[in-house]
Amino acid sequence: MLIFGLKKKKNRKPGVFCIGILRKEGVQKININVKLEKKASVQSFAHCLFPRAERVTHIMYATVEVGEKAQMKYSENHYQGNQGGIEVIPKASVKVGKGGRYFTDFNLTNGRVGKLNIDYLIELDEGAVTELITRLFGHANDEIKIKERIVLARTNSRGLIKTRVALEDESSSEVVNIAEGKAEGARGHMDCMEIVKDKATAKAIPIVDVSHPLAKITHEAVIGSIDKKQLETLMAHGLGPEQAVDLIVKGILR
C-alpha cells in the first residue's frame, strides 16, 4: 500500500515509483491513497516492469483527492515482455476540488499487452480540469478494455479523454468513454482513435450524458486501417511497406 499527501506546497522534484514482478509467475496487488491539500502540487512517474510474465496478475486500486487549486500530474509506463501472459487491472477513483487540476497518461506501446482492463472515474468540482491520455499497442491475441468516465459536476468544470490504440494480428480492443455534463459552463471532449491491421478488431463506445442546458460535451471516434495516402507518401520517400506502417503507428502513439 502506498499512502502520501502534500500540504500547501509544491514538490519540485517528481516522485518516481518502480513497480513490477521479475519472475514468470505471480500476483501483485497495490493500493494507492493520495491526498493533496489546498494549492499543493505534485508530479510523479510510475515504471511498471514485467519482462518475463507468463502467468502474472497486476491489480492496482487508487483513490485520489486533489484539493482546492491543487495540481497532480501522473504518468504510468509499462513494459510487459513479449510472452503476453499478464493481466493488468488498474482502477482509480479521483475527486478534483474547486479549481484543481488532474492530468494522467498511461502508456503501453512496447512489448505485449496481454489482458488489460482499465476502469477510471474522475469527478470534478467548480472550475476543475482533468485530462486523461491513454496510448496502447496490441499484438498477437492481446485483449484491451478501457472504461474512462469523467463527471463534470460543477460550474465551468472541464475534461478531456484522449485514447490512441494500435492493433495488429488478432488483438482486440473495446474503448468506452463517458462524459457527463451536469452544470452550467461544463465542457467535455472525448477523442478516440484506433488503428487496425491484419485480423485485429476494435470497438469504440462514446457515451454523452448532459443534464444541464448550458453544459456541452463533444466526441470524436475514428476506427480504421492505415491511411493509404500516408503510406504511399512514405514509400515514395524510400521506406519499405513495413517501415512505413511502423512509422505511422509510432506517430499515432507518440
PyMOL commands that set and color helices and strands:
alter all, ss='L'
color gray80, all
select helices_A, chain A and resi 228-236+241-253
alter helices_A, ss='H'
color red, helices_A
select strands_A, chain A and resi 2-6+15-20+25-36+41-49+55-66+71-79+86-96+101-110+115-124+129-138+143-152+158-167+172-181+187-196+201-210+216-224
alter strands_A, ss='S'
color yellow, strands_A
deselect
rebuild
show_as cartoon
